């Protein structure tokens, strides 16, 4: 399977990730989205600390273990 920009994958943990940047080093940037493909902002606690980031770095091997949604 070839990884392309704007593809959406579902992780085993139930998160939906959209491919944002493809690099030659096979370490790609993915963004957290909802089921419809809308971007989700990073979550912060009441003190302003980030508890869930929206950008993720994943290797190509890891992405191939995810289920392709579209």
C-alpha positions, 0 to 999 in steps of 0.5 A, a space after each residue: 500500500 502506498 501512503 499519500 497525502 490526505 489519506 485517513 487511517 484508524 489506529 488500534 487505539 481508535 484515533 483517526 489520523 490524516 497524513 499531512 507531510 510525507 518525507 523521504 526518511 519514511 517518518 511522516 507527519 500525521 494530524 489528529 482528525 475526527 471521523 468526518 476528517 475535520 482537524 481536532 485542536 490539541 487538548 489542554 488542561 485547566 493550567 494550559 499544559 498540552 495533554 494531547 497533541 494534534 500532530 504525530 510522527 509515525 514511521 511508514 512501518 507503523 502506518 502500514 499497521 493502521 486501517 485505511 479509512 478512505 
